[in-house]
Amino acid sequence: MNFLFAVIIGAVIGLAGGFALKSRQPNALWLAPALAVAGALVAALLALIFGDDRQYGWKEITLQIVLALVGVAATYYLGTRKPADTTATPAP
């Protein structure tokens, strides 16, 4: 059940972030939800690994929200970085 809620939280935050970044980056509409869902699933997996055997609590929800926001921030970073300079000047 935690993983289902992780997907829902990630999708909601990702879609909101994707629409917010849509005007700045053309790939934000699909990349932001994908990275946000991945972040929320990682949070659910971390909670499972570190033995959160209680019911679905506020700590896990908070971690899922934070990692989903990190996914949206990564989308922003990927869209604003400049490509590497591939023209190398010859050494004398």
Buried (B, 14 or more C-beta within 10 A) or exposed (E): EBEEBBBEBBBBBBBBBBEEBEEEBEBBBEBBBBBBBBBBBBBBEBBEEEEBEEEBEEEBBEBBBEBBBBBBBBBBEBBEEEEEEEEEEEEE
